[in-house]
Amino acid sequence: MVSRKNRKRRKYLLVYILVVVGVFMGGVLVGPYLREKGYQIKDWVIQPRLPREMKVVKLYFSDPQAEHLILEERKVVALPHMSEEAKEILKELIKGPLDSSLKPTIPLQTEVENVYVKDDCFYVNFSSSLKEKHPGGSSGELLTIYSIVNTLLINFPSQSRVQILIQGKPAETLAGHIDIRDPLGKRLDIIEEPLKKRET
């Protein structure tokens, strides 16, 4: 008659054998997959990464007196589609100028929801912060609008108009002074040469 102690040993032995067999079968089945993934990761790590192509773009910010737009050039990643690149350029415009003598024209909380192109017109959809967080004033409103319009149309000369949208819809104004219900063309008369350039 088999003692209780021997039965317990046999039970543990059986469980041990089943675990070993399970691990072995798992290794047989999963091993090739793990090896293949390992090779893919190795190839990804050692594969040389090509540098992303950059391009210089023109951004327009306010002068200290909020009377003119001043050019500031900046490098951005070149993107294959005009609408994608336009969105990235506008994001840089929202970040504000690098030159401390210039002033931002767009509230920092503003987001570019999307940009699309139809015929010769950019349609730019901003979040509500463009209107709600705007500091106001006719001069400030003018510079906000044409910093957007001029920045886009000067960087993309194939386009001639910009329609500003707020949450997907045209707005009457940003701050009560300038009608933006229809697409707008660029205005070069409010652009002034940078001070450093004028002094040379």
N, C-alpha and C positions, 0 to 999 in steps of 0.2 A: 504494500500500500504506500503510495507516494505521500510524503509528509507535506504539511502546509508550507514549510520553508522551501522545499524543492519546487513546489508549484509556483511560488512567488518568484524564484530564480528563473524558471522557464518563461514566466510571463514577461519579466524584464528583458530576458534574452530575445524573446520574440519581438518585443517593441523595439529593441535596439537594432535587430536585423531589418525590420520594416523601415526604420528611420534611415539606415545606411543605404538600403535599396532605393528609397525615395530620393535621397540626396544624389545617388549615382544616376538615376534616371533623369532627374532634373538637370544634372550637369550635361548629360548626353543631349537632351532636348534644347536647353537654353544656351549651352556653350557656343555653338556656331553663331547664334544671334549676337551674343556678347562680343565675340571676336570680331564680327563684321562691324558692329557699332564702334568697337575700339579702333579699328582701322579708319573708320570715317572720322572720328574725333581727331586721330593723329594727323590725318590728311588736312583737316580743317585748321589745326594748330600750326602746322608747318607750312601751309600754303601761304605764299606771300600776298598781303593785302594791298590792292592798288590804291593809291591816294585818291581821295575824292576831288573832282575838278572844282575849282573855285572861280568865281567871277566877281568883278568889281561893279557895284551898283551905286546909283545916286539916290540919296535920301535927302528930304527937305525938311528942315526944322526952323523954328522961329528965332529971329534975332532977339536980343535982350529987351528991346522996346516993343516987341510984338507988332512990328510994322511990316516986316519983310520975311520971306523965306530964304534960308541960307543953305547952300549945298554942303553935304558931308558924304564923302565916299566911304564905302565899307565893303568888305569881302563876304560873300555868302556862297553856299554850296550851289553849284549849277544843277538844275533839275530838268528832266526831259520835257515836261509839259508846262506850257505858259501859265496856266492857272495855278499849278503847284508852286512854281517859282514866284509868281506874283504874291501868293499867300505868305511865303517865307520872307519876301521883301517887306511886306506890310508888318509882319511880326517884328522885324528889325526896327521899323519906324516907330512902333509902339514902345519898344524898349527905351527910346529916347536917344539923344545925342551923346557921343563920346566926348566931344568938345564941351568943356564946362561953361564956355561963353555962350553957348546956344541953349535954347529952351525946347522942351518937348511940346508937341502940338496935339497929342492924343492922350486921353486919360490912361494911366498905366493898367487899370483894371479891364480895359477893353480887350475883347477877343475877336479874332477873325474867324467867323463860323465856317464860311466857305467862299470860294471865288470861282466864277465860271465866265466863260467868254462866249459871246454871240455876235457874229459879224465883226464890227470894229469896236465893240463895247465890252468893257469889263463890268460885271455885276459883282459887287463886293458886299457880302452880308456880315454885318458886325453885330456883336452883342449889344444889349440895351445900355451898357455902361458908356458907350460912345456919346450917347445923348444925356443919360442921367447923371454922369459924373463930369460932364463938361463944365468948366468954370464960368462960361458965359462971356458976354461982350461981343460986339459986332466984329471987332478986329480979330479977337481970338477965334471966333467962329469961322471967319474967312480963312485964316491960316490953317486951321484944322482941315477944312474941306479941301483946300488946294495943296496942302502937304500930301494928302492922299492922292488926289487927282494928278498932280504934277509928277509925283514919285512914280506912279504907275505908267503914265503916258510917255515920260521921258526915257524910262528904262525899256519900254516896249513901243517903239515908234510906229509899229504896224497898226496900233490901236489909236483911236482918236477920241473916245468918250469913256466916262466912268459913271456908273449908276451906283450910288450909295444906298444900301438897304440896312434897316434896323430890324433884327429878328425876322428877316425874310420879306419885309415890306418897305416900300418907299416912305420916307418921313417928309413932312412939310419943311421942317427946319431942324437944325441941331440945337440952337439956342435962341430962336425967335427972330432971326434977321435975314437969313439967306435961304432962298427956295432951293431945295434939293430933291424935288419930286421927280425931276427929269434928269437924264444923263447930262454930264458936264464935260466940257473940253478944258484943256490945260490953259493956265494963265501965266504967261512969262513976265508980265509987267510987275508982279509982286516978288519976283526972284531977284535977289541982290548978290553980287559976288562976295565970297568970304573975305573978311577983313585982311587976313594974311596975304591973300592973292592981290588985294587992292594996294597993299603997302609995297609990294615988290615992283 
